[in-house]
């Protein structure tokens, strides 16, 4: 029997057990579900505030709390509902069993697929600095079993252990699977991509932050002193609220609004958002790791050092070269890695 080395922390949290022909683990509660519980609680908070104001809390009282006190209770309501969801969902975590003797994957004792249908184990980028691990079937279905902070390396050990047990590869898309982010699809002589409209999302996030700041500052420096007779203190927390709202709106906008890029070899045409930008023959290469303010750029390279941006990303070591190779192969042009080119140029200049 082979000895498996498993990351100590997440092996225990997942309840991983391994025998000669079977491996079992229990899924965790994903961060997105916890966040959705918080969002729904926040949406319900105005109704909760209305009840606190209108419904008497004690017999003999004609009304409930005053407006300011009820409003200050809203954060405790949101946190309480989120914690309650976590406590209620914990007993219902799913058991996943990988059984080689029966050649099946079972979830809650129900067979859902054969082991030979597993394509790979995948690590995908999540919200902020979180990541998720999933068992990916050849049909494209993903069975998520762990959501965790991206800095914990023991989760990578667990994922590699699953991959070794199933004899499939482990693909680390911890910085993002850019083929999925771009929604890259090839059909005959047409390649389509739908990258996030990052400029529009950034503008929407800034506007949302400004509107939130106006509302928060009005409450803190006008409504609160007028109602209570006291000055509001602790402005740092207000800044966190404004930043959190602005980033949350930006993140949602990147999921909602996208560009449409079409490469059509029959018409020799590159279109962005239904508007022709150039002929495909003008594209001389695909550039990756082009340094930009706050990140790196994936772009079409045109003649005379002109570029058409595709996507801005944060990590030099993300999976963008894989996407660049697919697009470059479709166009029969080279991939230009600006990081390696600059690195080689720097080494040459030092030798001289």
KARAJO-V11831 format. One record per helix or strand of 2 or more residues. SS is the DSSP state (~ for helix, > for strand). FROM is the first residue (numbers start at 1). TO is the last residue. If there is no record, write none. Layout:
# KARAJO-V11831
SS;FROM;TO
SS;FROM;TO
This chain:
# KARAJO-V11831
~;8;14
>;17;18
>;22;26
~;31;54
~;67;72
~;74;90
>;95;99
>;104;107
>;110;113
~;115;117
>;118;125
>;130;137
>;142;149
~;154;166
>;169;173
~;178;181
>;185;187
>;190;193
~;198;228
~;235;256
>;261;264
>;269;272
>;275;278
~;280;282
>;283;292
>;295;302
~;303;305
>;307;313
~;320;331
>;334;337
~;338;351
